[in-house]
Amino acid sequence: MTSEKRPRFAVLGAGMSGILAAIKLKEAGYDYTVFEKADRIGGTWRENTYPGIACDVPSHLYSYSFELNPDWTYLASPGGEIQAYFEGVVEKYGIEESIRFGHPVVRCEWTGEDWEVEAGDGFIGHYDWIVAATGILHHPKLPDIEGLETFEGASFHTARWDHSVLLDGKRIGVIGTGSTGVQITGDLAPRAGHYSLFQRTAQWVMPVEQVKYTDEQRKEFREHPEALDALYEELDHSFHDNFGNQVLDGNHEFFDQVRAACTAKLEEIRDPELREKLTPDYTPACKRLVISHNFYDSVQVPQAEVVTEPIERIEPKGVRTADGRLHELDVLVLATGFQVDAFVRPMTIRGLNGQLLDDAWKERPSAYMSVTVPGFPNFFMINGPNSPVGNFSLIRTAELQYDHMMRLVEHQQSNGAKLMVPSAEAAKRFEDERVEAAADTVWATGCQSWYLDDRGIPFLWPYPFSRFTQEMERPRFEDYDVA
């Protein structure tokens, strides 16, 4: 028996994944609505506008496979250019009319027949499927440092950048040395009157050349799309089948190669004390590998200082470190990352029998095959818990996950069913296997990172890209209850 009713979809979020879902749903002729909390699209690239922001994946790979962009200006394009790309895609495919801007979803509740979705302005609608495309890099994580609120200068998180604050010639302090802190340093250290980078842990920084595409190269891509397709395929193979898979093996010679490349750049640092401060003591890629073309040059300008003494507290005039020194500042920047385990929260999500997603995730977030959750029928996540956010392209991942969802929808429709939900047994089996595999990856070799959950287990997809592709292309329908 096949259901004649075409399902309706509620897409939560108008970032990269939500835009993808909207385009594909529109092309397939489905009824859908996109709910976006902000006043425009973009997700991470709308929220993060700090100086130096850029993608750490090659631009031609960080593109929808069906909408390759011949006009990227750099190998790793700046954030504003990426935001403009998504805005152009939204306009080209005509999906903006389906987006309810300024409509943060506050509640999704399974009624027994469908999902009731309530937005912050009081709007209530009913949908057959929820597509949670909320991302993970948009809830700022603030450091728990005494006196943070007492600082008298300008202070803000990198995802809430205050562009009204003048920076040139100022005394700037940055807390955090992940990808964001490194990118900011590359831009701001040469411009500051004094620049203090507060480092808790040294990072492996992979040196890359900032390749700028010439007008002739971009013209070639425009006039010969087959050349652009070939470049995309080359990057896809190199990134996923080489780097993406090799970081899963904590003993692979790949890490010796990464260490050698990073160390060679470190050895160019003239000051031995600074070089020692910036030299990590853990396996490369245990934390997210930081990519930069200018970090080591920027921290060597005369006005830059890398501070490794622990921060004791924040005072009105600056940062007091454990050695008693007050680092006086005009601007304090918090490059302290995001609440990566929030996912769809703080929305209230109620599934079968009124179960709260917060209760299902009381210990920690998890998802069957990274996309669905027992007890929450017709509820699908793109780049949700346990997705390969650490070593695969997020766009490539999102495209595979969306296609996986449509296979589930088609299976449900072909059975004339209203709901489809993974069994608790299947989810537990997958999670047990995933945890065991994750313990053997480089992310579990002894460093502290945002890849680790409360147990110290990497919460990422621990298998090769080929396994991810296979699981997405061939859903295990026997692991789902259909009714």
Residue, then its C-alpha position, 0 to 999 in steps of 0.5 A: m500500500t502506498s500513501e497518496k498524501r504528500p508529506r509536509f516538511a518543517v525545516l529548522g534553520a536557513g544556514m548551509s544545511g537548511i538551504l540545501a534541504a529547501i532547494k531539494l524539497k522545492e525541486a521534488g515538489y514537496d510542501y515545506t516551510v523554513f523557520e529561521k530565527a534571524d532576519r537573513i540566511g547564512g547560519t555560521w557565516r551570518e553569525n561569524t564576521y570576525p576579522g580574518i574569518a575564512c573557510d578551512v576547507p578548499s572553497h571549491l569543495y565547500s560548495y553544493s555539488f549541484e552549484l559549483n562556483p567558478d568565481w571563488t577568489y581564493l583557495a580558502s575564501p573569506g567568510g563574506e564571500i561564502q555568505a555571498y555565495f549562499e545568498g546568491v544560491v537562495e536567490k537563484y533557486g527562489i527559496e527565500e519566499s518559503i523562509r519565515f525570517g524572525h521565526p525562532v522555533v520554540r516547540c515541536e510536538w508529535t501529536g500522534e498524527d504529525w508534528e505541531v511546530e510553534a514559532g516565537d511569534g505565536f505561529i503554529g503549523h502542522y508538518d509530517w516531517i521535521v528537518a533539523a538543520t540547526g548546525i553546531l557553531h552558533h551558540p557561543k561558549l563563554p569562558d568561566i573566568e572571574g571578573l569577566e563582566t567587570f572589564e571596562g573596555a570593549s569585550f565580545h565573543t567572536a560570533r558577536w563581533d562588534h564592528s563599531v569598535l576601532l581596532d587599529g593601534k589598540r591594545i587587543g587581547v584574544i583568549g583562545t587559540g583554536s581556528t578562530g583565534v589563529q585567523i584573528t591573530g593573522d589579521l589583527a596582530p599586525r594592526a594592533g598597538h599591542y596584541s596579547l594572545f592568551q594561549r592555554t594549549a599550543q596548536w598544530v598549525m598546518p602552513v598553507e599557501q593562500v592561493k589567489y585565483t587569477d581572472e584567467q583561472r576564473k574565466e576558465f572555470r566559467e567557460h569550461p564547467e567540466a574543468l570545475d567539475a574535475l577540480y571538485e572531484e579531485l578535491d573531494h577524493s583528496f580530502h575524503d579518501n586521503f585526509g578524512n580517512q587517515v585522521l582516523d588512525g592514531n598511528h598512521e605515518f600521515f601524522d609524521q608527515v603533518r608533524a614534519a610540515c608544521t615543525a618546519k614552519l615552527e623552526e622558522i620562528r626566530d625567538p626560541e622562547l616563542r618557538e617553545k611556547l608554540t610547540p604542541d606536545y600531542t599528536p597532530a590532528c588530535k585537536r582539529l588541525v588548524i590551517s593558516h597561511n600567516f599565523y606564525d608571521s603575525v605572532q612575530v611582529p614586535q607588538a605581539e605577545v603569546v601569553t601562556e601563564p594561566i588567566e587568574r581573573i579579568e579586571p576593569k583594566g585588563v587580564r590578570t595572569a597567575d604570575g601577578r601581571l596585569h595585561e592592560l587592554d582596550v579590547l578583549v576578544l573571546a575566541t572560546g568556541f561554541q556549545v557544540d552539544a546544543f544542536v536543536r536546543p533550546m527548542t522544546i522537542r516532544g516525541l512519542n508519549g510526550q518524551l522530551l528530547d532533553d530527557a532522551w539526551k540527558e547524558r549526552p546527545s546521540a543519534y542513530m547513524s547521526v540522523t535520527v533518534p528513537g522515540f522521535p518519529n519523522f525527526f531528521m537531523i542534518n549534521g546532527p550528533n556523531s556526524p563527521v564534522g571533524n574530517f569530512s566536508l560539511i556540505r558533502t555530508a549534508e547532501l548525503q544525509y539529505d538523500h538518506m532522509m528522502r530514502l526514509v520518506e519514500h520507504q514510509q510512503s511506500n508502506g502507507a505509514k504515518l511515522m518512521v522511527p529507529s528502534a532503541e535497540a538499533a540505536k544502542r547497537f550503533e552507539d556501542e559500536r561507534v564508541e568502540a571505534a572512536a576510542d581508536t581514532v587520533w581524537a582519543t590520543g590524549c589531548q583535550s578538544w571540543y571533539l570529546d564528550d563528557r566521557g572523553i570519547p570523541f562524539l564524531w563519526p569514527y569510520p571511513f568516508s566510504r562507510f558513511t557514504q554506504e550507510m547514507e545510500r543504503p538505509r537499514f530499513e529493518d532498524y526502523d519501526v514503521a506504522 
